[in-house]
Amino acid sequence: MPLKPHYSVIIIGAGPTGLMLANILGCERIDTLLLERNPRTVSEPRAVSMDDETLRTIQGVGLAETVLTDVIQGFGSHYLSPSGSTFAQVQPAEREYGFPPRNAFRQPILESQLREGLRHYPHVEALFSHRLARFQQDADRADLQVIGPDGVQQSTRCDYLVACDGARSGVREQLGTTLEESGFSERWLIVDLLDTPDRFRHARVYCDPTRPAISLPGPNGTRRYEFMLHPAERDDESLREDVVRQMIGERSACDRDLKIVRKVVYAFHARVAERWREGRVFLAGDAAHLSPPFAGQGMNGGVRDALNLGWKLAAVVRGDLGPRLLESYQLERKPHARAVIEMAMRIGRFMRPTGAVQAFLMQNLIRVLNVFPPARDYVMQLKFKPKPRYSAGFIVPDGAGEALSLSGCLFVQPQVETPDGRRMPLDDALGRGFRLLMLGPLPGESLPEVPLPATLAAERFLIVPRDYNFPYPLPAGGERSLVRDCEGGIESALRPFGSCAVLLRPDRYVAAVIPLARPESACARLAELVKATRRPADHEVVQSQTLPEPT
């Protein structure tokens, strides 16, 4: 298939990160090319856990109903001692962002669904069996040489190039961007099974010093086992079928003889790229950060990258905001990615006691904590997971302490009610783009004008508090701009700030909290933030890169 001479954005790699970014840009009507060197999406299980943030992003591209048909929603983790007794449970029940915090899925199914979703967008091309051979960039564009399945090389160019080409990213390597080392490196044996009779819906984490292991539920009767390998154990020996089945049998006799669809040894690392952007080239997903699997956050981090970068690329390509907006991508995402990786490493240390004494002490400490409800809930409700929060970037700080601050946080997503009686998640009611949410007005109140920068095109939504009905008759346009906070989640989030409005970015993070009594100061700072995106760049980048031949 001949390439067009120019695309606004070209994405390298059709894994979950690249496919999600392509869907986001499709929703934004951005001319996009997705290139994948393999002939199809993956056919073997890889990632198996998605969180509420990922499901909310999937909802944002209109695929939640499709994806949820093949997802086990709301699974937890039970931590087992070497004797097999459960000493801790993590079973979060809150749905702060509209979905359960932990959900089991199969990556081949998800990738197929995301690829199918691209068919809705005639301005998005997805080409498989196409390899990036060479690229060069200057201040205005990136030029690419692409080799197709017939071996013929074609040329094209783009405004921005996004590398979602995985842990061994050729683009990252040729940019010369190094991975910051943490010193963590372990090998684990991963085994995927079909038709398990085990219907337990939670993960079992075996905190056994002799061999830590995990048993993970999956949809449609699938189950995954993960076993830590010791330094002296060779990969080829560990992959022998009799060895694999013995390891499984030590944890579950009923799963020992099931059909094995995949067995592989992975080397897990904890690394973050030093730079996530070089000129017009960006890194995302595993190309930008590598996380150990203990928190199930590897793929979810890549989806966060796609969500953060997608709306910014769209805003810059359309000219709504200036190109320096893109500088906020690394500024926002890198600290959070590092915090999530550090959490995964802490969980890993917890499930890998170095000996019987340490295991005994850790497990009894958890039993003691369970006596105290705040400590118990901190563990049970997964509150130790880093909140989706940005401390710097395209946000106006609200001056509140970290515990109460709303600026830079992912906003809650409760159910809301429309004037015609329909109930739906907040994001479905708001639609795409910047949105200004204001509580009220209550009877007898009036709301001031909020002078937002016109380029944001922020549609205003009035939030009727839970304990009030819609005004009658509805004001002009009320069918669209009025929703009732039927669960009280929005009112609860805004209560610490008194009478205020919140400006939500397209990714549903809070850009600004605006006091309605004196909105001028916050709006002026927001206008300056918008203006800063159009300031000239500090320097131009001229670079030529050739990617190595595939091995």
C-alpha positions in Angstrom: 0.0 0.0 0.0 1.5 3.3 -1.0 2.2 5.8 1.8 0.9 9.3 1.7 3.6 11.9 1.6 2.7 13.4 5.0 1.0 12.5 8.2 0.5 14.6 11.3 1.6 11.7 13.6 3.3 8.4 12.9 3.3 5.8 15.6 5.9 2.9 15.6 4.6 -0.2 17.3 1.0 -1.7 17.5 1.1 -3.0 21.0 -1.4 -1.7 23.6 0.3 1.7 23.9 0.5 2.3 20.1 -3.0 1.0 19.5 -4.5 3.1 22.3 -2.6 6.2 21.1 -3.9 5.6 17.5 -7.5 5.3 18.8 -7.2 8.5 20.9 -5.8 10.4 17.8 -8.6 8.8 15.8 -11.2 10.3 18.1 -9.4 13.6 17.8 -9.5 13.4 14.0 -5.8 13.6 13.6 -4.2 12.2 10.4 -2.2 9.3 11.8 -0.2 6.3 10.5 0.5 3.3 12.8 3.3 1.0 11.7 4.0 -2.5 13.0 6.8 -4.7 11.9 4.9 -7.9 12.7 2.1 -9.3 10.4 -0.5 -9.1 13.1 -1.2 -8.2 16.7 0.1 -10.7 19.4 -1.4 -14.1 19.5 0.1 -15.2 22.8 -0.9 -13.9 26.3 1.4 -11.2 27.7 -0.1 -8.6 30.0 -3.0 -9.9 32.1 -4.0 -7.1 34.5 -5.6 -3.7 33.7 -6.6 -1.1 36.2 -9.4 1.4 36.4 -7.4 4.2 34.7 -6.9 2.0 31.6 -10.6 1.0 31.5 -11.5 4.7 31.8 -9.2 5.5 28.8 -10.8 2.6 26.9 -14.2 4.2 27.7 -13.0 7.5 26.3 -12.4 5.9 22.9 -15.8 4.3 22.9 -14.7 0.7 23.4 -15.6 -0.1 27.0 -18.7 -2.1 26.3 -16.7 -4.2 23.7 -13.7 -4.8 26.0 -15.6 -5.5 29.2 -17.2 -8.6 27.6 -13.8 -10.3 27.9 -12.7 -8.9 31.3 -13.0 -10.3 34.8 -13.7 -7.1 36.8 -12.6 -6.5 40.3 -10.2 -9.3 41.2 -7.9 -9.0 44.3 -4.8 -10.7 45.7 -4.5 -13.2 48.5 -1.1 -13.4 50.1 -0.2 -16.9 51.3 2.5 -18.0 53.8 4.9 -20.9 53.1 2.4 -23.2 54.9 -0.4 -22.1 52.5 -2.4 -20.0 55.0 -3.7 -16.6 53.8 -2.2 -13.8 55.9 -3.3 -10.7 53.8 -5.9 -9.8 51.3 -6.0 -6.9 48.9 -9.5 -6.6 47.5 -10.2 -3.0 46.6 -13.9 -2.2 46.2 -13.9 1.5 45.5 -14.7 2.7 42.0 -13.3 6.2 42.2 -12.6 6.4 38.5 -15.7 4.5 37.4 -14.3 1.0 37.3 -12.8 -1.6 39.6 -9.2 -0.9 40.4 -8.0 -4.4 39.2 -9.3 -6.4 36.3 -8.1 -9.5 34.4 -7.9 -9.7 30.6 -6.1 -11.3 27.8 -3.8 -9.1 25.7 -4.4 -10.8 22.3 -8.2 -10.1 22.7 -7.6 -6.5 23.8 -5.2 -5.8 21.0 -7.6 -7.3 18.4 -10.4 -5.1 19.9 -8.3 -1.9 19.8 -7.2 -2.7 16.2 -10.8 -3.2 15.2 -11.7 0.1 16.8 -9.4 1.9 14.3 -11.8 1.0 11.5 -14.0 3.8 12.7 -11.4 6.4 11.7 -10.7 6.8 7.9 -7.9 9.3 8.8 -6.0 6.6 10.7 -4.0 4.0 8.7 -2.7 0.9 10.4 -0.1 -1.0 8.4 1.3 -4.3 9.6 4.5 -6.0 8.2 5.9 -2.5 7.8 9.3 -1.6 9.4 10.8 1.7 10.1 14.3 1.6 8.4 15.5 5.2 8.9 14.4 8.5 10.1 15.8 12.0 10.3 14.3 15.1 11.9 14.8 18.8 11.9 12.9 21.7 13.5 9.9 21.3 11.2 9.3 17.6 10.6 10.6 14.0 10.7 11.4 12.2 7.5 11.0 8.4 7.5 12.0 5.5 5.3 9.7 2.5 5.7 10.1 -1.0 4.3 6.9 -2.9 3.5 6.2 -6.7 3.3 7.5 -6.8 -0.3 10.8 -5.3 0.7 10.2 -2.1 -1.2 11.2 1.1 0.6 9.0 4.1 0.7 9.4 7.6 2.0 7.0 9.7 4.1 7.2 12.5 6.7 5.3 13.6 9.8 5.0 16.4 12.2 5.6 14.0 15.2 6.9 10.5 15.6 6.0 8.4 18.6 8.0 5.3 19.4 5.9 2.6 21.1 8.2 -0.1 19.9 8.8 -1.9 23.2 11.5 -2.6 25.7 14.1 -3.1 23.0 13.1 0.1 21.2 15.2 0.6 18.2 14.1 4.3 18.1 15.2 4.8 21.6 18.5 3.1 20.9 19.2 5.2 17.9 18.3 8.4 19.7 21.0 7.5 22.2 18.6 7.8 25.1 19.8 5.7 28.0 17.8 3.8 30.6 18.3 4.8 34.2 19.2 1.7 36.1 17.7 0.7 39.4 19.8 -2.4 40.0 16.7 -4.6 39.9 16.9 -7.6 37.6 15.2 -11.0 38.0 14.2 -13.9 35.8 10.7 -15.4 36.1 9.1 -18.3 34.4 5.7 -17.4 33.0 3.2 -20.2 32.2 -0.3 -19.7 30.6 -2.9 -22.5 30.9 -6.3 -23.2 29.4 -9.5 -24.7 30.9 -8.6 -24.5 34.5 -11.2 -26.0 36.9 -10.1 -23.5 39.5 -12.8 -20.8 39.7 -11.1 -18.7 42.4 -11.4 -15.2 41.0 -8.4 -13.6 42.9 -4.7 -13.9 42.5 -2.8 -16.1 44.9 0.6 -14.7 45.9 2.9 -17.4 47.4 5.3 -15.6 49.7 7.6 -18.6 50.0 11.4 -18.0 50.4 12.2 -21.2 48.5 10.4 -20.1 45.4 8.0 -17.1 45.3 5.2 -17.6 42.8 1.9 -16.1 41.7 -1.3 -17.6 40.3 -3.4 -15.2 38.3 -7.0 -15.7 37.1 -8.0 -14.9 33.6 -11.2 -14.7 31.5 -12.7 -17.8 29.8 -11.1 -20.4 32.0 -7.5 -19.2 31.6 -4.9 -19.0 34.4 -1.3 -17.8 34.6 1.5 -19.0 36.9 4.7 -17.0 37.5 7.7 -18.5 39.3 10.8 -16.8 40.3 14.0 -18.5 39.0 17.2 -18.6 41.1 20.5 -17.3 39.6 21.9 -20.9 39.1 18.8 -22.1 37.2 19.2 -22.2 33.5 16.4 -21.0 31.2 16.4 -24.1 29.0 16.2 -26.5 32.0 13.4 -24.4 33.6 11.4 -24.5 30.4 11.3 -28.3 30.3 7.7 -29.5 30.4 8.3 -31.9 33.3 9.9 -29.1 35.3 7.1 -26.7 34.5 4.4 -29.1 35.5 6.2 -30.0 38.7 6.3 -26.3 39.7 2.6 -25.9 38.9 1.7 -29.1 40.8 3.4 -27.8 43.9 0.9 -25.0 43.9 -2.2 -26.7 42.4 -2.7 -30.3 41.6 -5.8 -29.6 39.5 -3.8 -27.3 37.2 -0.7 -29.5 36.8 -1.8 -31.4 33.7 -3.7 -28.7 31.8 -2.9 -27.6 28.3 0.1 -25.1 28.3 -0.4 -22.4 25.6 2.8 -20.5 26.5 5.8 -20.9 28.7 8.6 -18.4 28.6 11.4 -16.9 30.8 11.3 -13.2 31.2 14.0 -11.0 32.6 12.2 -8.3 34.6 13.8 -4.9 35.1 13.0 -1.6 36.7 14.2 1.2 34.4 13.1 4.6 33.2 14.4 6.4 30.1 16.5 9.5 30.8 14.7 11.5 28.1 11.2 10.8 26.7 11.5 13.3 23.9 14.1 14.3 21.4 12.9 17.1 19.1 9.9 15.7 17.3 10.4 12.1 18.5 8.7 10.8 21.6 9.0 7.5 23.6 6.0 5.8 25.2 5.2 2.6 26.9 8.0 0.1 27.4 10.2 2.2 25.2 10.1 4.8 28.0 9.9 2.7 31.2 10.1 -0.9 32.3 8.3 -2.1 35.5 8.5 -5.4 37.4 5.3 -7.3 37.2 4.4 -7.4 40.9 1.9 -4.5 40.7 0.5 -5.4 37.3 1.3 -1.9 36.0 3.5 -2.4 33.0 0.8 -2.1 30.3 -1.2 0.4 32.3 1.7 2.8 32.4 1.9 2.7 28.6 -1.8 3.5 28.4 -1.3 6.5 30.7 1.5 7.7 28.4 -0.9 7.4 25.4 -3.7 9.3 27.2 -1.3 12.1 28.3 0.4 12.5 25.0 -2.6 11.9 22.7 -4.6 15.0 23.6 -1.5 17.2 23.6 -0.4 16.1 20.1 -4.0 16.7 18.9 -4.1 20.2 20.4 -0.8 21.1 18.9 -1.5 19.7 15.5 -4.8 21.6 15.3 -3.2 24.8 16.6 -5.4 25.0 19.7 -2.2 25.2 21.8 1.4 25.9 21.1 4.1 23.2 20.6 5.7 23.8 23.9 2.7 22.1 25.5 4.5 18.9 24.5 7.3 19.6 27.0 4.8 18.8 29.7 4.6 15.1 28.6 7.8 14.0 30.3 7.4 16.5 33.1 4.1 15.0 34.1 4.5 11.3 33.2 8.1 10.5 34.2 7.8 11.1 38.0 4.6 9.1 38.2 6.0 6.2 36.2 9.0 6.1 38.5 6.7 6.1 41.6 4.7 3.2 40.2 7.8 1.2 39.5 9.1 1.9 43.1 5.7 0.6 44.4 6.1 -2.6 42.3 9.5 -3.1 43.7 8.2 -2.8 47.3 5.5 -5.3 46.6 8.1 -7.6 45.1 10.3 -7.4 48.2 7.2 -8.2 50.3 6.4 -11.3 48.4 10.0 -12.5 48.3 11.2 -12.8 51.9 14.8 -13.8 52.1 14.3 -16.5 54.7 11.8 -18.1 57.1 12.5 -15.5 59.9 11.8 -12.6 57.6 8.7 -14.3 56.2 7.4 -14.9 59.8 8.0 -11.3 60.8 6.4 -9.7 57.7 3.3 -11.9 57.8 2.7 -11.3 61.5 3.1 -7.6 61.0 0.3 -7.7 58.5 -1.9 -9.7 60.9 -1.3 -7.0 63.5 -2.1 -4.2 61.0 -5.4 -5.9 60.2 -6.6 -5.1 63.8 -6.5 -1.4 63.0 -9.1 -0.3 60.4 -7.1 2.6 58.8 -4.1 0.4 58.4 -6.2 -2.5 57.2 -8.0 -0.4 54.6 -4.6 1.1 53.4 -3.7 -2.4 52.4 -7.1 -3.9 51.5 -8.2 -0.9 49.3 -4.9 -0.6 47.4 -4.4 2.9 48.8 -0.6 2.5 48.7 -0.8 2.7 44.9 0.5 6.2 43.7 -2.4 8.4 42.9 -2.7 9.6 39.3 -1.4 13.1 40.1 0.9 15.5 38.4 2.8 18.1 40.5 4.0 20.1 37.5 3.1 20.5 33.9 0.0 22.0 32.2 -1.7 22.7 35.5 -2.4 25.7 37.7 -1.5 24.8 41.4 -4.4 25.3 43.8 -2.3 26.0 46.8 -3.7 23.2 48.9 -1.6 20.6 50.6 -0.9 17.3 48.9 -3.6 15.5 50.8 -6.3 18.0 49.6 -4.9 19.3 46.4 -7.1 18.8 43.3 -5.0 20.5 40.6 -3.0 17.9 38.6 -5.2 15.0 39.9 -7.3 12.6 37.8 -10.8 13.7 38.5 -13.4 11.3 40.0 -15.9 9.6 37.7 -19.2 9.0 39.5 -22.5 8.2 37.9 -24.5 11.3 36.9 -28.0 11.9 35.8 -29.2 13.9 32.8 -32.4 15.9 32.8 -34.2 13.2 30.8 -33.5 10.7 33.6 -30.7 8.7 32.1 -27.7 7.7 34.3 -24.2 7.3 32.9 -20.6 7.8 33.9 -19.5 11.4 34.1 -17.1 11.2 31.1 -19.9 10.0 28.8 -22.0 13.0 29.8 -19.1 15.4 29.3 -17.8 14.3 25.9 -14.4 15.2 24.6 -12.3 18.4 25.2 -11.8 20.8 28.0 -14.7 21.0 30.4 -15.6 23.5 33.2 -17.6 22.0 36.0 -19.5 24.3 38.4 -21.6 23.2 41.4 -25.1 24.7 41.3 -26.8 27.0 41.2 -29.1 26.4 44.1 -32.4 28.2 44.1 -31.8 31.9 44.4 -28.1 31.7 43.4 -26.4 33.0 40.3 -23.1 31.9 38.9 -20.4 34.3 37.8 -18.8 34.2 34.4 -15.4 32.5 34.4 -13.1 34.2 31.8 -11.3 31.2 30.4 -8.9 31.4 27.4 -11.1 31.1 24.3 -8.6 28.7 22.6 -9.5 26.0 25.2 -13.1 26.0 23.9 -14.1 24.7 27.3 -17.8 23.9 27.5 -19.5 24.7 30.8 -21.4 22.1 32.8 -23.5 22.9 35.8 -23.5 20.1 38.4 -26.8 19.8 40.3 -26.0 18.6 43.9 -27.3 15.1 44.8 -30.0 16.3 47.1 -31.6 18.7 44.6 -33.8 18.3 41.5 -33.1 20.0 38.2 -34.5 23.5 37.9 -37.9 23.8 36.2 -38.2 24.9 33.5 -34.8 24.1 32.3 -32.7 27.0 31.2 -31.8 27.3 27.5 -29.3 24.6 26.6 -29.9 22.8 29.9 -30.5 19.5 28.3 -26.8 19.4 27.4 -25.1 21.4 30.1 -26.9 20.2 33.3 -26.2 16.9 35.1 -27.0 15.8 38.6 -24.4 14.4 40.9 -26.5 11.5 41.9 -23.8 9.7 43.9 -22.4 12.9 45.5 -18.8 12.2 44.2 -18.3 15.5 42.5 -19.7 17.5 45.5 -17.4 15.6 47.8 -14.3 16.3 45.7 -15.1 20.0 45.5 -16.2 20.6 49.1 -12.8 21.4 50.5 -12.5 24.3 48.1 -15.9 26.0 48.8 -17.6 27.7 45.9 -15.4 26.9 43.0 -15.2 25.6 39.4 -12.8 23.0 38.1 -11.4 23.0 34.6 -10.8 19.4 33.3 -8.3 18.7 30.6 -9.3 16.3 27.8 -7.5 13.5 29.7 -9.8 14.4 32.7 -7.0 15.6 34.9 -7.7 18.9 36.7 -6.0 21.8 35.0 -7.2 24.4 37.5 -9.4 25.0 40.5 -11.1 28.4 40.1 -12.6 30.2 43.2 -15.9 31.6 42.0 -15.7 34.6 44.4 -12.5 35.7 42.7 -11.9 33.8 39.5 -9.6 36.4 37.9 -6.4 35.3 39.5 -6.7 31.6 38.6 -7.9 32.5 35.1 -5.0 34.9 34.6 -2.5 32.2 35.5 -4.3 29.8 33.2 -4.1 32.3 30.4 -0.3 32.6 31.0 0.0 28.8 30.9 -1.7 28.8 27.5 0.4 31.7 26.3 3.6 29.9 27.4 2.9 27.0 25.0 3.4 29.3 22.1 6.8 30.7 23.2 9.7 29.9 20.9 11.6 26.7 21.6 15.0 27.0 23.3 16.8 25.2 20.4 16.3 23.3 17.2 17.0 19.6 16.8 18.6 18.3 13.6 19.1 14.5 13.7 19.5 11.5 11.4 19.0 8.0 12.6 19.2 4.6 10.9 17.6 1.6 12.6 19.3 -1.8 12.7 18.0 -4.6 10.6 15.7 -7.0 12.5 17.2 -10.1 14.0 
